[in-house]
Amino acid sequence: MGQRTVLVMANPRRESTLRSARQVAGRLTAAGIAVRTLAAELNCLGAQQVPDGPDAAEGTELVLVLGGDGTLLRAAELSRPARVPLIGANLGHVGFLAEAEPDGLAHLVDQVVAREYRVEERMTVDVTVCGSGSVTASTWALNEATVEKAARERMIELVIEVDGRPLSRWGCDGVVCSTPTGSTAYAFSAGGPVVWPEVEALLMVPVSAHALFARPMVVSPHSVLAVELIERAGTPGAVMWCDGRRRVDLPPGARVEVRRGALPVLLAQLHAPESAGARFTDRLVVKFGLPVAGWRGRSEEDAGKHA
């Protein structure tokens, strides 16, 4: 068995995060694990520096990310093609995708060293943009693909489609096509439902739609969602964002198709006695500050009846 290697990534705009990343790298190195960092991002004593590109995570065991969800989404661009799991420590704001908080950083590293983690697949979406009868752009997203108005003062008009059939026409600020992982991100802010990560589904959530039928929808993971921009004189163009990181300008008449991604993102989860669903429930309570005072839970007698 060859030497274990971990790619350590951090938010380069925060010096405190970079300091924490160097401490993490030092603990990994002391445990006999080789550390790799991005040359333009982080310089650690004894670490191998590599260019920021598609090969950065190739051959590593894990990508360890320090920062918020934005940093983790950036890391996913490197871990996904390499089929390498990533694990995050939240040093940002909400950090919904992160596995540990700042006070649990040392414990996180210890569990990585001991290989006390499991890997789960998170569904992605593949996104295709068509115009004038041909494909003009292809990309992907872990959280969501959004079609949004490009000009603040103008709504966009579009027709939404599910599985090759038109469903409704909206004048709106935009529409979010989301994975379950993204249900707590932009889709949640737009009024969409929270979907537990182990549920396989696609979400379509309108943003400020002026229409009778403009409710969030949850469809099969095998469905194909499409958004067509109405083309007529004076109609404004739009813009598509994937995970808030990859932008495609959309002219009037453009068509965006969203389907289940061929390649998932691998997330490492620390071993814990709770089920994945229970851990996600606890995460919702903590991240959103939900009130749970007064909860008693099942009694031991009730638990025995359901065992």
N, C-alpha and C positions, 0 to 999 in steps of 0.2 A: 504493500500500500504506500502510495507516494505521500509527500508532505501535504498537510491540509493548508489551504489558502483561503483567506477571507478578504473580500473587497470592502473597504470601509469608505463610506461616503458621508458627507456632511453639508449643511447649508453654509456656503463659503462667505456669506454676508454677515455672519454672526461670529464674532471672535470667541464668545463664550462657548459656542457649539464646537468650534474648531479645537478649543482647549480640551473639551470633553472627548472629542474624536481622537486626539493624541493620547489621552489617558487610556481609552479603549484599545487603541493600537498597541500601546505598551503592555497592557495586560494580556492581549492575545499573543504578542511576541514572546513574553515571559513564559507562556504556556506551551511554546513550541509551534505555534501556528504562524505561518507566513502571512504577512499583511501586504495588501495591494491598495494603492490610492490613485486617484486621478491627478495627473501632473498639474493641471490648472486649478486644482481645488485645495489640496491638502498635502503638506509636506511633513512626514513623520520619520523620526530616526529609525533606520533599518527597514523601512517600507520600500517596496518596489513601486515606482511611479510609472503609470501607463497613460497613454492618450485617452481622452474622452471619446469613445467610439464604440462600434458594435462588438469589438473584440475585448472590451475592458473587463467583462465578467467571465469570459471564456475560461473554463478549467478551474473555476473557484468552487468552493463548497457552498458559499453563502455570500450574500451582499448584506452588510450591516449598515443601516442608515440612521443618521442622527439629524433630526430636524422635524419639520411638520409634514403634513400630507403632501404638500407641494414637492418637497425634497424626495419623498418616497415615490411619488409619481414619476419624477425624473429618473430615479434609480430603476424603476420598472422598465424604462426604455432600454436599459442595458441588461437587466436580468432576464427579461422575457425571451429574447432571441437565443440567449445562452442556456435556457432551460435551467436556470439556477434560482433557488428560492431567495427571497429577501425578507429581512426582519427589521423592524423599525423601533427606535427609541424616540419618544415624543419630546423634542426640545423646541417645539413651535407653539401653536395656539391650541386648536382642538385636537389634532393628531388622532383622528378616528381610526386610521389604519395601523397605527403604531402598537407594538406589543408591550412596551414598557414606558414608564414615566421616568423623569430625571433621577428620582430617589431609588429607582430599581435598576440603574444602569450596571452596577457591579454584578448584581444577581443575574442580569441578562447575559453578560459576558461569561460568567461562570457556567451558566447552562449551555451556552454555545460551545464552550470548551469541552463540557461533559457530553455533548451531543444529546442533551435532554430537550429536544424539540421535535415536533412533527411537522410535516409539510402538507398543506392543502392547496387545491387548485381554486383560483378565483376566475370566474367567467369574464371574458372580454367581449368587445364587439369589433367586427371588421366594418369599415365604412368606405363606401364608394360614391364618388361624385361624378355625375354624367351631365354632359352638355353638348348640344348639336349632334346627338347621336353617337357620341363616343365617351369613353371614360377619361376624365380629366384629372382625377386625383384618387388615390387610395391610401387609407391610413387606418388607425385602430384606436381603441380607448379602453381603459380599465374602468373608469367611472362613468363617463357619458360623452356623447356627441351632441352638441347643441347647434341648432340653426337659429341665428339671432339677427335682428335688424342692425344694419350698419350705421344708419342715421338716427340720432336720438329722437328727432321730431316726426319720424315717419314709421308707421306700422308696416309690416310685411304681410302679404296675402299668400296663403299657401293651401294646398290640398294634402291631407294626410292619407296614407294608404297602408293597409295591413294585408299581407299575403296576396298581393296582386289585385286587391279590390279597393276602390276609393271609399273612404269612411266619412270624412267631413271636410269642410272648407273653413279656414280660420283667418280672420284679420287679427294679428297678434304681435307681441314683442318677440316671440320665438317659440321653440319647442325643444324639449329635452328628451333624448333617447338614451336611456340609462340601463346599466346592469344592476343587479342587487347590491353589489359593493358600492355603487354610486348613488343608491337610494337615500343615503344620509348626507349627500353632498348637494349639488345644485338642484337635483330633482326634489329633495326635501324642502329646500328654500322656496321652490315654486309650488309647493302644496301637494307633492306626491307622497305616496305611502312609504313607510319604512319596511323594507323586505329583508328578512334574515338571510345571511350570506349563503346558507346551504340550500336555499330555494333557487331553483333554476327558472329564470323568467327574464323577459325584457319589459321595460317600462317606457311609456310615452307620456310626457307631462307637458301640457301647454303652459306658456308664460303669458299672462295677461291677455287671454284670448277673448275677443268680442264675438261670441257665438253661443247659440242655445246649447249645443252639445260640445262641451269643452272640459271634460273631466279627465283626471289621470287614468291611464289604462295599463293593465298588466296582461301581457300576452305570453303565449308559449315561447320557450327558448328556441324553438325551431321556426318561428315566424320570421318574416322579413318585413321590417318597417320601412316606409318610404315617405319622403317629404318633397313635394314639388312646388317650386316657387311659381306663382302666377306670372305670366308674361303678357304685358300690355303696355301701351305708351304711358310713360311717366312712372311706371312701377319701379321702386327702388331695388337695388340689389341687397344682398345679405352677406353674412359671414358665418362660417362654421368653425367651431372650436372643438377639439378633442382633448379632454382632460384639462382644459384651460391652457394647453401648451402648444398644440399644433393647429395652425390657422389655415383655412382655405377660403378665399373670396368667392362668393357665389353670385353670378349674374342672374338677371331675371330669366326664368325658364329652366334654371338648373334643377337637377333631381339628385337627392341624397338617399342612398339605400343603406340601411343598418341591419346587420345580421349577427348571429352568434359568431364570436371570433374562433378561428381555427386553432389559435395558440393561446392557452390560458396564462395568467400570471401565477407564479408559485409563491405563496406566503408561508413563512415558517412561524409556527405557534409554539410557545413554551408549554411543556407538559403541565397539565393541571387536572385536579380531580373532577372539575365541573365539565358538563357536556359543552359542545361548541355553542349550542343555542343558549344555554344558561350564561356562558361567558359574554355572549353578544348582548343579552339582556342587561347584565351588569354594566357593560360598557355604555349602553344607551343611558342608563341612570346616571352614571358618573359624568359622561361628556356633556349631557344636556341638563344636568342638575335637576333631574326629575324627582318630585316629592313621593316618597314611599313610606313616610311615617305612618304607623298604625298597622302595617302589614304583619301578620302573624305566621303565615305559611301553614303547611299541612302539619297536623299533629303526628306524633310517632305512630299512633293507632291508625290514622288515615294512611300514612305512608306504608304501613304494613299491609293494609288491604289492597294497595295498588302495586305491591312488590311482585 
